[in-house]
């Protein structure tokens, strides 16, 4: 490859990232890289805290889920 050509290789186990996560990761990485190239701070969308998911999970009826 030429000196000015770069390749990005990303490898991960499917336990760490799924289809939704990979898309989010690449979107954020692209925004960060674009901001870096323009010497700006990246502006990323706010994300919901993991604790919101845990709260939602704790409100689920596991008996109904198991019966289903």
C-alpha positions as CSV (number, residue, x, y, z in Angstrom):
1,X,0.0,0.0,0.0
2,X,1.0,3.6,-0.5
3,X,2.3,5.5,2.5
4,X,-0.8,7.7,2.6
5,X,-3.2,4.7,2.5
6,X,-4.6,3.3,5.7
7,X,-6.7,0.3,6.5
8,X,-8.9,-0.1,9.6
9,X,-9.3,-3.7,10.7
10,X,-11.8,-4.4,13.4
11,X,-12.3,-7.8,15.0
12,X,-14.7,-8.6,17.8
13,X,-16.5,-11.6,19.4
14,X,-20.2,-11.8,18.8
15,X,-20.7,-11.9,22.6
16,X,-19.4,-8.3,22.8
17,X,-21.3,-6.7,19.9
18,X,-24.4,-7.5,17.9
19,X,-25.8,-6.0,14.7
20,X,-27.3,-3.0,16.4
21,X,-24.1,-2.3,18.4
22,X,-21.8,-2.6,15.5
23,X,-23.9,-0.1,13.5
24,X,-23.8,2.4,16.5
25,X,-20.1,1.8,16.9
26,X,-19.3,2.6,13.3
27,X,-21.6,5.6,13.2
28,X,-19.9,7.1,16.3
29,X,-16.4,6.2,15.0
30,X,-17.2,7.9,11.7
31,X,-18.4,11.1,13.5
32,X,-15.4,11.2,15.7
33,X,-13.0,10.7,12.7
34,X,-14.8,13.4,10.7
35,X,-14.6,15.8,13.7
36,X,-10.9,14.9,14.2
37,X,-10.2,15.7,10.5
38,X,-11.8,19.1,10.9
39,X,-10.1,19.8,14.2
40,X,-13.5,19.9,16.1
41,X,-14.9,18.1,19.0
42,X,-17.3,15.3,17.9
43,X,-21.0,15.8,18.7
44,X,-22.5,12.4,19.5
45,X,-26.1,11.6,20.2
46,X,-26.9,11.0,23.9
47,X,-27.5,7.4,24.8
48,X,-29.8,5.9,27.4
49,X,-28.0,4.6,30.5
50,X,-27.7,0.9,31.0
51,X,-29.5,1.3,34.3
52,X,-32.7,2.2,32.3
53,X,-32.6,-1.2,30.7
54,X,-32.0,-2.9,34.1
55,X,-35.0,-1.0,35.5
56,X,-37.2,-2.0,32.6
57,X,-36.0,-5.6,32.9
58,X,-36.9,-5.7,36.6
59,X,-40.5,-4.6,35.8
60,X,-41.1,-7.5,33.4
61,X,-43.4,-10.4,34.4
62,X,-41.0,-13.4,34.1
63,X,-43.8,-15.9,34.7
64,X,-45.5,-14.7,31.6
65,X,-42.3,-14.8,29.7
66,X,-41.6,-18.3,30.8
67,X,-45.1,-19.4,29.9
68,X,-44.7,-17.9,26.5
